[in-house]
Amino acid sequence: MRARDIMTTHTIAVLPTATIDEAAEVMAAHGFTTLPVVDSTGQLVGLLSEADVVRAPRPSGDPDTGVMLDRHDRTVSAAMRTGLGAHPDADVAGLARRMAEAGIRSLPVLADGRVIGMVTFQDVLRTLGTG
């Protein structure tokens, strides 16, 4: 079984200039665990997971130092990960391993650098349950 066989083709992406709060709202509204981050031409530049959102600096600043955070620190680009994506022909076992190693629950499937789908751990589990 390959990524193309199990991926969801309906995807929603965010720009790197979006705020962490905006991305979190998109995740919550659509039940996504991970969002692809694309540039203005639609090319994948990163990936933002639930864990990345939780780890992102909070706007209240550091209570120990009183330092307020720069607005840039609250953008998706400051919290996203890079270098994650899969080819449509990637095998399911390899996808599961990559997601587990990266600590993410979804992985974008790419064609020519553009997101054509997402594979989630749920997709993998369904595949393992039927095969």
N, C-alpha and C positions, 0 to 999 in steps of 0.2 A: 504494500500500500504506500502511496506517495502523498506528499503535501497537497498536490492539486486535487487528490481524491477526497480529502477530508476538510479542506479549508473552507472558511466562511468567506464569501466574496463581498458581503456588505461590510464595509469598514468606514470608520470615521477617524480622521487624523486631525492633529493640531499643528499649528505653526510654532516654531521655537520661541517666538516673541509672546506667545500666550502666557498668561500668568498661571502659576500652579493652581490657584483657586479655580480659574476657568477650566483647566484640564480636569480637576477633581469633579467639578460639576458635570462635565461631559461623561466621565466614567460612571458616576453615580446614576445619572439619568438613563444611561443605556446599559448598565450592568456590565461594563467592560472592566477587565483587570489590568489591561495594558493598552496604551494608545501609541500608534505610530506618529512620529514627528516628521513632517515634511517641509521642504522649503517652498518658496513661491512657485517653483516649476513642477512641484509634485514629487521631487526626488526624496527618498528616505534619508534623513540626517540623524535620526535617533529614535529612541523608544523610551516611553515613560510608563513605569509600572506603579502599582499601588504602593509598593514599598518605597519607591523613589519619592512619591508624593509625601508619604509620612516622614521620610528622612529630611525633606527640604526644610530649610530654615523657616521659622515662624516669623510673621511680621512684627511681633511684639519686641523683638530684639533679645539679646542675651541678658537674663536677669542678673547674672553675676557681674557683668561689665557695664551694663546700661547702654551698650552699643546698639544703635538701630541699624537694621539691615538696609542695604542699598536696594532699590527697586529691581535691579538686574538679578539679585540673588533670589528673587521670587518668580523668575520666569522659567518656563519649561527648559530652555537651553541650559540653565544652570543646574538642573536636576536630572536631565535625561542621560541615558546610556547610549553609546555608539557601538557600531560594529556588529549589530545583531540583525539577522535576516536569514531567510532560507530560500533556496531554489525550489521551484514548483515540483521538480523531480526528486527532492530529498525524501529519504525513507522515514517512515513514522518513528521507528526506534531511534534514529539519529536525532530527530526533532525533539523527542521526549528527553533524551540525554542532554541536548543543548539547553532546553528550558530548565531542567533540573540543575545543571551546572551554573547557569546564570541566575537562578533564583527567581525566574519569571514564570507566569502562567499562560502566556501567549507569545507567539512569535510571528512577525510579518513574513509573508511569502512575496518574493520580489521577481519582477521581470523588467529588465533594463533599468534597475534602480527604483522602480515605482512599485508601490504596494498594490498587489492584485488580490490579496486575501490575508486572512489571519488563521493560524492554527492554535487552538487552545489545548490545555491538558484535558479538558472535557472531550474534545474531539478525539484525542489519543485514547482516552479510556473507553469511549464508545467503540473505537476500532479494535482495541484489545479484547473487548467483551464479545465481539462478533467474529473474531478470527482466531 
